[in-house]
């Protein structure tokens, strides 16, 4: 019953910013952890950032200080603010919903993805 729809991707110059949004429906948004993953061409999907129901967060080292994950439970939406973008950030970004309030286990639900392309 869970549906995740990403938006906000696009083409941006290196050093620029984008904000990705993920609108969730079909479940109690506030009680589940949410995450953002990305998959670059020829590479496996990797976790970028995640946020628990209590708003604890984690990030991969490559994006620390540049990306911020947040959630607005009233809008059933999770965001990924991406600043100081680099060409290596180019990937399809996927929203993910975990089965519980933490991100200990792999996500249960996935969105379709939104393309982020960073040009040099």
N, C-alpha and C positions, 0 to 999 in steps of 0.2 A: 504493500500500500504506500510505500515511501517513494516519492519522486523528487529528484534533485535536478535543478536546472541552472547551469552556469551561464554567466554573461560577463561582459566587460573586457574580453580579450581583444586583441588587435595588433596592429603594427606600430612600433614605437622606436625612436632612436635611442641608442645607448645613452644612459644617464637619465632617461625619462622615467615616467611613472605610469602605472595602470592600477586600477582597483577592480578586482574580480568580485563578483557577487554570486552567491548560490542560494537560490530560493528553495526551501524544503516544504513539502506537503505530505499529508497522509499519516503523520505520527506526531507524538509529543516532542516537539523540537527541543525544548529546554532541558530534557533529561538525558539527552544523548551527546556524546562527544562528536565533534565534527573535524574534518581535516581537509587539507589540500594536498594533492599529489600531482606530479608532473611526469610526462614521458616525452623525451626528446627522440628524434628520428634515430632508429637503430639501437636505442637504449631501453632498459627496463624501466618500468614505472617506479618512481621513488617518492617517499614522503617528503613534503616541503614544510608543512606546518600543521599543527593540530591544536585543538582547544577542547578542554573538558567542559562538562556541565557547570562546573564551578569556576570556569574561565582561567584555569591553569593552562599554560601554553608550552609548546616545544617547537623548535625549529632545527633544521639541519644547519650545520655550520656555514655552509655556502651562502645562506640567505640571512643569517643573523645580523641585525642592525640595519637591514635593508627592507625586509618584509615584515608585515604585522598582520596576524590573524585576529579577527574579532567576531563577535556575534551579537545580533540584535534579536533577542528571543521574541519580542513583541511583533517583529516582522517575519519571524521564522527564516531568518537570513544569516548566512555567515559570509564574511568578507576576507579578502586577502589584498591588503594594500602593498603594492610592490613599488619601491623607490630605487633610484640609482640602478636601473636595470642594465644588465650586461648581455652581450650576445649569447653567452652560455646559458642564460635563463630561457632561451627559446625552447618551447615545448608546448604540448597540449596539456592544459591544466585541468585536473579533475577534482570535483567536489566529492567528498566521501562522508558517510554517516556511519558511526560505530554503533554496536549493539547495546552498549552500556554508556555510563556517564564518563568513562575514562577511555584512553586510547591504548590500553595494554594489548588488546587483541586486534587483528586486522579488521578493517571496515566491513560492514555488512552490505551497504548500499553505495552505489556509484552514480554520478551524473554522466552525461554524454561527453563532456569536455569542452573547453574553449581554447582556441589557438592563441598563443602569445608569441609574437615574433619581434625580436630585438635586433635592429640593424646597427652595424658599426659605422 
